[in-house]
Amino acid sequence: MLTGILAGLAAGALWGLVFVAPRMTPGLSSVDLAAGRFISYGIVAALVMMLTWRSHKLPTVSQALAALGMSLLGFTGYYLLLVMAIQHAGTEVPTLIIGTIPIWAMLLGKPHGLKWSSLIPGLLLTAMGLVLMMQVMSAAQPPVVEVAGSGNGAGFWWGVLLAVAATVCWTAYAILNTAWLKRHPEVNATEWANWLGIATGFGALVLWLVAGSSSKELLALDNISWSATICIATGVGSAWLATILWNVASQRLSASLCGQMIVSETLFALIYSYAWDAQWPTAIPLVACVCFTLGILASIRAHR
């Protein structure tokens, strides 16, 4: 259990870097950044499979199809829905909806032998942290501007629906990925991460061709070398290595406890953001971080 918890926290620490990456690559769109990260993930996974081909077995047809489905749920499909939601409804509301993923994962992934009352402290602390963070976001961001021609806020509600769909996708990924790994103990965490990476790389290529900037626009960026470095670094760290660690956590922990580990992504994202700005957090974000930390500890205690 300790190995799974540490792996889950480490995955959250690597995922948290993704929230700072857009601030490090001005001029690069969110779709281009995500596509670059996921394509890098696919390339790294392919290289690892090539270098370890003697000991790395190939997936069966059913395993390959499972990896393709999981990659759509947890990577390219999820991110495309999130980007579209933000385009229609702004940042604040989709972020709030997406932020409930740990709560849904904890509720839907509860082990049969665990009492509901045991989950309440962790759930309440996580919810309190999310509410506090939304207060910070509300104060920091301008009001949402509705899409022109949407009529009566129809575009905004379409964005809300897309955010809900993105939430469903990643929640399903968290629960199904855990269940799949437990049903297939013969597949180790690295193998499954590599298979997911190959599928995700192809999906990201399609995402970039459909919604990304042209090659000419990307090459014209002043910071193209730095942007490419960030894409590769997050592809290796926040995608490939983080997925391996998440698979380790999924093999050793229940889906509900894995769901609580997702909170560490937000926690580390806050730490990195304030470190990037060279500032100390104000009172409300600091209290939110304390709530997130106590929520993780309460959930770990409940699952012992």
N, C-alpha and C positions, 0 to 999 in steps of 0.2 A: 504493500500500500504506500509506503514512504517513497519508493522509487516512482510510482505512478504520480504521486502528488508533486514531487520535485520536477518530473518531466512535464507535467501540466503547467506548473508555474514558469518553467523555462520557455515553454512554447508561448505562453502569454507574454513573457518578456520580449521575445522575438517579434510576435505579432504587433506589440505596441510600437515598434519602430515604424510600422507602416503609416501611423498617424502623423509622424513627424516628417516622413519622406516628402510629401507634397510641399512642405515649407522649405525643403532643401533644394527643390528643383523648380524654381519659378519659371513660368513659360511652358511647362510641360503639363498637358491636360491630364485629368484623373484617369481617363480611359487609356491614354498612351502610357502612363506610369504603371497602371495595373497590367496592361498587355505586356509591357517590357518585363515586369517582374515575373509574370506567369510563363512567358516564353523562356526567360532565363531558367526558371524552375524546370521546364521541360528539357532544356538542353543539358542541364546538370544531371538530371535523372537519366537521360540517355547515355551520357558519358560514363556515369557510374556503372550502368548496366553493361556497357561495352568493356570497361576495364575489369569487371568482375564476372564476365560471362561464364567462366568455368564453374563458379559456385552460385551464380544467380540464375535461377530457373525462370523460364518465360511463363506468363499467365495462360491459363486455359481460356477458351472462348467465354465461358460464363464469368470467369474472374476479370477478363478484359472488359466485358460489358458492365460489370459491377463498378470497375474503376472509372469507366466513362460516365456512368450515371452519378457516381459520387463527386466526380470532378465538376459536373454541371451544377450539382446542388451546393457544394461547398466553395467553389472557386469562380469560374467564369460566369455561370448563370446567376449566381447570387450577386456578384459584383455588378453585372449589367443591370439587373433589377434595381439595385441600390443607386446607381448613377442616374437611371431614368427617374427614380423617385425624387432624388434631390433636384433634378432639372425641373420637375413639375411642382414640387411642394417646398422647395428651399431645403436648408440643412437641418433646422432644429427639429421639426416633427419626425422626419425619417430617422434621425439619430436617436430620438427618444424611443421610437418603435423598435429599432434594431437593438437598442440597449436592453430590451426585455428578453433577449435570447437566453441569457443564463437562467432567468427565472423559469421560462418555458421548458428548457432542458432539464432543470431540476425537478419540475412538476411531472413531466411526461416520462422521465427516465428513472423514477423512484423505484428502488428494489422492493419486491413484494414483502419482505420481512421488516421493512423500515416503517415506523409509525409516522403519520403525517405531522404529528405534533413536534417530532424531532427536527423537521425541516423548517419550521416556522421562524426560529431565530435567524438563521442564515438568509431566508427569503426576505424577512423584514429589513434586515441590515442592508442587503443588496438594494432593495427598493428605495430605502432612504438615501443611499449613496447616489442612485440614479436621479432621484428628485432634486437633490442638491446640485448635481452637475447640470441639470436642465435649467435651474435658476441662473447659474453662471452663464450658460449659453444664451439664455433669453436676454440677459443684460448686455452681452457682448456683440450680438448679431442684430442687423437691421431687420425690420419686418419683412415677411415674405411677399414678394411681388407676384401676383397671379399671372399665369401665362396669357399673353394677349389672345383675345378671341375665345377664351375658354368658356366665358359666359357663366355667371353665377358661381364662380369658383370651381367649375367642373374639372379644370386642370389640376387644381390643388387636391381634390379628392381622388383623382386618378393617381396622383403621386402617393397619397396615403395608401391606396390599394396596392401599388407597386412595392411600397415599403413593407407592407404586411406580407406580400408574396416573398420578398427577400428574407424576411424573418422566418417564414415557414420553411424556406429552402435550407437555411443554415441550421435551424433547429432539427430538421429531418436529417441533415448530414451528420450532426453531432450524435444523434441517437442511432441512426442506421450504421454509421461507421463503427461505433462501439460494438453493436450487435454483430456486424459482419466479422470483425476481428476476433471476437470471442467464439464464433462458429468456425473459424478457420485458423486454429492455432499453428497450423503448419506454415502459414505465411508470416514472416517476421515483419517488424515495423518498417525496416528500411526497404524491403521488397515492395511492400504496399505503397510506401511513399513514392518510390520510383515509378510504379505503374500509374499512380494518380498523376505524377508529374508529366508523364508522356501524354496522357489524355488531356491534362490541363494545358500543356503547351500547344497542342493542336487547337483546342478551344480558344485560347488566347490569340492565336494567329487569326482565327476567324473574327474574333471580337475587334481586333485592330483593323482588319480589312473593312469591316462594316461600319465601325464608329470612330476609328482613330484618325489621326492626322496623316497626311500624305508623307512619303519619304522626303520629298522636296522641302516641306515645311519643317520636318524634324531636323534635317541637315542644316537648315538655315538658322537654327537656334544658336545663340552665343555660347551657351553652356552645354552643348551637346555631349561633350566628353564626360563632364561631371554627371549629367543626367543619366548617361549610359552606365556609369559606375554605380550610381544609386540603384538603378534597375537590377543590375547584376548582384549587388550586395544584398538587396532585399529578396531577390530570387533565390539566392543560396541560403541566406539566413532565415528570413521571415516566411519563406515558402518551403523549400526542401528540408532544411534542418528542423524547422518548427513542425512540419508535418510528421517527421520521424518521431519527434518528442511527443506530439499529440497522439500518435498511434501507440506509443509505449504507455501513455496515460490511459488510453482507451482500452488497452488489453488488461490493465491492472485495476482499474477503478470502474464503479458503476456509472451509468450515463448521467445520473443526477449529480454525482460528485464531480464528474467531468464538466458538467454544466456550470458548477460553481467555480471551477478553475478558469473558465472563460472570463470571469470578472477580473482576473489578473491582467488581462490585455488592456482594459481601461485604466487600471491602476498604474501600470508601467507607462502607458501612453501619456498620462498626466505628469509622471516623473520626468519623462524625456522632454515633454513640451516646456516645462518650467526650466529644465536644465538648458535647453536650446536658447531660451530667452534670458538665461542667467538671472532668474528671479526666484524669490521664495513664493510659494503659493499663499494666497490670501486665506482667510479663515474658512470660508465655505468649501473651497476645493480640499483644504486640509482635513476638514471634518468628513467630507465625502470619502477621501482616501482611508481614513480611520474606519469608516463604516464598511467599506469594501474589504479591508483587511480582517476586521472582526467577523464579517460575514463568511469569509473563507474559513477562518478558524472554527466558527460555529458549525459549519457544514462538515468539516473534517471530523469534528468531535461526534456529530450525529451519525456518521457512517462507520465509526469504529465498531 
